[in-house]
Amino acid sequence: MCGFFGYISTNLSYDVIAGLKSLQTLTHRGPDGFGVTVGQTSSAESVFYLNPETTTLAKCQEVPNNFFLGHRRLSIIDLDTKAFQPMTNEDATIWVVFNGEIYNHAELRRELEMSGHTFKTGHSDTEVLVHGYEQWGEDLPKRLRGMFAFVILDLSRKQLFLTRDRFGEKPLYYSISQNEILFSSELKAISIFPTFDKKISHRSIINYLACGIVPAPLSIYEGAHKVQPSQTITVSLENSSKFSVNTYWQLQYATPPALSTVEWRDCFASGLHDAVKSRMVSDVPLGAFLSGGLDSSIVVREMSRLSDRPIETFSIGFTDKRYDESAYAQQVADRYRTNHHTLVVCPDDLLGVLSDLQYQYDEPFADSSVIPTYLVSKLARKSVKVVLTGDGGDELLAGYLHYRMHAKISRYLDWCPGPLVSLFIEPFASLWPEAVRGKGLVRLLAARPRRRYAKHWCDDSLVKKLMGDFGGMSDCLFDSNWPSGDMTLIDKMCLVDARFFVPEDAMVKVDRASMAVSLEARAPLLDHKLFEIVAKMPLETRYDGRYGKLPFRDILGEDISANFVNRPKKGFSVPLGRWFREELKNDLYDTLLNSQSFVSRLLSSQDVSRLIKMHETGSRDLSPQLWRLYVLEKWHSIHGGEI
């Protein structure tokens, strides 16, 4: 687990100090050391140095260069210095910088050795990428099982190859202009580079105000983009306008083979066991997040079966009992005999980390559950360097409560002709007062499931206040991820969440929060082979019309109790509604109604003031909209940019 930054120029030569400054912003991702390669793309000559001293740095500054590859390392697999990056092949024509873990690297290494490749490291997964690219070229990502983002500089073919894992667990930003290519694990490394123009994208602002995130391929700045999950990009070093984009994996739900419910359960259990086992390979101590929910509990169960010592588990408790599940986490810890650590936090603890998080999140990001995620990451890092998480379980096995709600709405509404819904029912929703409870549900009354689900994730009410009806939901990138084909509505919602919510929200939250404290987080439930098993399972083996996650419920119900698995679901949330009426009330006014604020350039002070008042006095909780504006302003005060 690491971070990297690089640049390649077609006609410019840079001082390596600029590259080192960008790389320095990623120290939290890799505090165990760093490496840099500089050179010229026109030749194989380059300089490689580790942990440079002044004399070495001076030598590098004397080398004419038009490329820079920098890497910060968090040592997890193969702790030897030979495993440091950037890493190259024997003739220094292929260089790689890599962030993540390749869980099947040992078997790939054996296959490559049988094909004649020689390895210099003991068991580095990075070196598998070097020789794997030599052997399989741009098909390499198809063979990988893991979470990864990496860039390969191929000097022999004069091209740059960028790719990202199937669920977007690891981030990868890039900027391509006429004269240069920049790429990095985080946007801040690119945005401080001297030649980068920090112009804020109108389209990204629209998507952020609607969804609370800036989805790929966009970034908050016009000049930078994100590599999308399951995507490869190949760029010519001689002409950066020549590049190709390909998708190497797509999840497909298929007609199930004729197996019994017991056979499906055994098949799933085997895949789950394999997914967890592969993610427990580590040369440093590891543990697990344990919220007390079904997903993290099932992961801890599998880990305890695979380990010969007690698992280290970590959870957050809340003084506000409406949000607290720590008792359930303790119940799981007792059942599987883990060494459990709990941090009980109060509102002041939560509020105290807001400024730290705005620096770590290079783009405005409005999922408030990042706050407890960051705190539990800090807790875990005191004991371990790697944790397994329960992320992905809801998308894997139809676990969200709103799946049932949308299925009900579809049953009652989809028998109506579309024009009837558009002419009569949708206008009724628009007349519902913004401040009155029930608006969120009423606004879902739309003609098609696709539109309804887009409205579930994306609220265009703020966008409509931005220069009138400026873009609206039509520009929201959520809509383009809705699957086509003959699938059940439940499967479509699971798939669109795996395509959109997982990489754009859940993985952004976990990656930035954990890496801010130099902690590696692995998500076994996002194993692509496990998803491929589930995509062939009959819906009734996962979801019974009332509950999802049936395999988890069966296993944990037997191990713990029926009451444990059938209790109401709680999110990992914070009390935003109360904060904006009490603890954050004054700061909210000062932040959003400041005439010099960034938000004031987007929305009128009257609109913002009215929104705050409606939240304070109305029956509806409008804190999600206020939080988006609050986070946007706090983000801009740190990272800046012009619109």
Secondary structure, DSSP 8 states (H G I E B T S, - for coil): -EEEEEEEESS----HHHHHHHHHTTGGG-BT-EEEEEE-TTSS-EEEEES--HHHHHHHHHS--SEEEEEEE---S--SGGG-SSEE-TTS-EEEEEEEEETTHHHHHHHHHHTT----SSS-HHHHHHHHHHHHGGGGGGG--EEEEEEEEETTTTEEEEEE-TT--S--EEEE-SSEEEEESSHHHHHTSTT---BB-HHHHHHHHHHSS--TTB-SBTT-EE--TTEEEEEESS-TT-EEEEE----------S--HHHHHHHHHHHHHHHHHHTT--SS-EEEE--SSHHHHHHHHHHHHH-SS--EEEEEEESSGGG--HHHHHHHHHHTT-EEEEEEE-HHHHHTTHHHHHHH-SS----TTHHHHHHHHHHHHTT-SEEE--TTHHHHHT--HHHHHHHHHHHHHTTS-HHHIIIIIHHHHHHS-TTSTTHHHHTT--SSHHHHHHHHH--THHHHHSTTTSSGGGG-TTGGG---SS--HHHHHHHHIIIIIIIIIIHHHHHHHHHTTT-EEE-GGG-HHHHHHHTTS-GGGT--SS-S-HHHHHHHHHHT-HHHHHS----S---HHHHTTTTTHHHHHHHHS-TTSSGGGTS-HHHHHHHHHHHHHSSS--HHHHHHHHHHHHHHHHH--B-
